[in-house]
Amino acid sequence: MSNAKILLAEDHKIVRDGLRTLIGSEPGMEVVAEAEDGRSAVRLAHELSPDVIIMDIAMPDMNGIDATRVIIRENPKVKVIALSMYSDRRFVSGMLEAGASGYLLKDCAFEELVRAIRSVMSNQIYLSPTIAGIVVNRYIGKSPGSESSVFTNLTPREREILQILAEGMSTKKIAYHLNISVKTVETHRRNIMEKLNIHSISELVKYAIREGLTSLET
């Protein structure tokens, strides 16, 4: 039986290095590639067709939720496990709705990550106990989709533009980066501001950070 091919998508190199070493010591598992942002994760998933992707949520250029949505749409057989510092139910529900098969917090023991990898490889969903509680409470207390967040208010393209705008990229650079016209970027930015009722770039940046699309570190 061949090794499970694993892609690490995490923007902190020290975390990737640690995960690569630990996973590499597990029988039947092999790290085939690493990505430091969501867009690279999408590209590598397309090129390598890994069995499992360990996906951070807060990454530069494209966040883990949107990257997961793109990857699963292209290859539904890929198993994505979120490994995040966020336990907020908006991120949990965002990842699960995007198609993730598991969700762990970064303070979990490595043994739990191994357990999660083996579970999703057996076509099971794996949620750490804390996350499972959040999911249950959400579906008992609220109807699905009733919460307002950046993942319900904006389209995937609008989130993409908001994130890289908040990360300091100019309109002209965004247009080049996404291979669209400057006018199209400006239209999206205007639509984003109207939808969110936000009227300055600084407020957009604060909103993107508050919603977990980007952080002060990226």
Buried (B, 14 or more C-beta within 10 A) or exposed (E): EEBBBBBBBBBEEEBBEBBBEBBEEBEEBBBBBBBBBBBBBBBBBEEEBBBBBBBBBBBBBBBBBBBBBBBBEEEEEBBBBBBBEBBBBBBBBBBBBBBBBBBBBBEBEEEBBBBBBBBBBEEEBBBBEBBBEBBEEBEEEEEEEEBEBBBEBBEEBBBBBBBBBBBEBEBEBBBEBBEBEBEBBEEBBEBBBEEBEBEEEEEBBEBBBEBBBBBEEB
